[in-house]
Amino acid sequence: MGMKMIIPMAGMGKRMRPHTLTIPKPLINIAGKPIVQRLVEDLSSLVDEKIDEIAYVIGDFGPEVEAHLLDIATSVGAKGSIYYQNQPRGTAHAIYCAADALEGKVIVAFADTLFRTVAKMDTSLDGIIWVHQVENPSAFGVVQLDDNQLVNKFIEKPATPVSNLAIVGVYYFRQAEILRTEIEKLLTNKLMVNGEYQLTDALENMMQLGSQFSVYDVEEWLDCGNKNATVYTNKRILDFANGNTQISPELKQENSIIIQPCYIGKGVSVVNSIVGPHVSVGEGTSITNCILSNSIIQSHSKLINANIDNSMVGNFVEYSEKYKELSIGDFTVIAQ
């Protein structure tokens, strides 16, 4: 039997509004691919075993989104399945919504996390907690290690810096049935923290029963929790491409400069503009008289006379600034 993947993604993505008003956050495109597709592809590349099933835990996202998610599973050779979490009741509850998939070897990955790492996962281990060293551990859930480099404690947002190994939001279980049993105990006994069932409580109980958790330290952890973080993630993903061209040959470019690295989709028009570095432009978008840097522009939008940086522009947006004609004399300073 191969492996399974569970991807909880039922959250509303409130910190990413307005971009999540019409599309779930994990389906927002970064450098031309949905966040969740990048996550699935990256995880699949880190294991030598076949991924048999990808179980998505979603809210009421509609049939179009569900079909898209199933297509992403098919693209990596897996069967896709859809489970629903209708109320936000914590990380453990989200995973348990896909209880049928909690058997054998399972990767659990929360869908607003991307990362950079190349080392393969050792799937012979009992369990693996993905971590990344951070400067300010008080903002994160962290793990503490014993002398054998195994986890001996989970601490949520430590007031004193006992560890700088933040939990990334990706986990591996060799026998996921054990996790299922421990989450069932939390649910049955209504063991909640701040009204939610916490995954770390189930993991603590697993450790008490003898499960050993190793850590997998990722080189770079990329968050897509808000606009600034997502724009930065776009920048890093474009950097990772190492000069591999990500510009569609269909680009209509007129009197313009593209400063790499950029991603430009099909049917894009760039006229009298400077685009880049670190700009992603979705298909069918037109850009005229613009200066764009370090930004994500989604598909079928129209930008005229825009000068923007560190920005996100959604799909089917029309944005136009006023064109100015100036005659300014010597020693003038105009600042904003």
Sequence and secondary structure as in RCSB ss.txt:
>XXXX:A:sequence
MGMKMIIPMAGMGKRMRPHTLTIPKPLINIAGKPIVQRLVEDLSSLVDEKIDEIAYVIGDFGPEVEAHLLDIATS
VGAKGSIYYQNQPRGTAHAIYCAADALEGKVIVAFADTLFRTVAKMDTSLDGIIWVHQVENPSAFGVVQLDDNQL
VNKFIEKPATPVSNLAIVGVYYFRQAEILRTEIEKLLTNKLMVNGEYQLTDALENMMQLGSQFSVYDVEEWLDCG
NKNATVYTNKRILDFANGNTQISPELKQENSIIIQPCYIGKGVSVVNSIVGPHVSVGEGTSITNCILSNSIIQSH
SKLINANIDNSMVGNFVEYSEKYKELSIGDFTVIAQ
>XXXX:A:secstr
  EEEEEE     GGGTTTTSSS GGGSEETTEEHHHHHHHHHHHT SS EEEEEEEE S  HHHHHHHHHHHHH
TT EEEEEE  S   HHHHHHTTGGG SSSEEEE TTEEEE  S   TTSSEEEEEEE S GGGSEEEEE TTS 
EEEEEES SS S  EEEEEEEEESSHHHHHHHHHHHHHTT  BTTB  HHHHHHHHHHTT  EEEEE SEEEE S
SHHHHHHHHHHHHHHTTT   B TT EEES EE SSEEE TT EEES EE SSEEE TT EEES EEEEEEE TT
 EEES EEEEEEE TT EEE         TT     
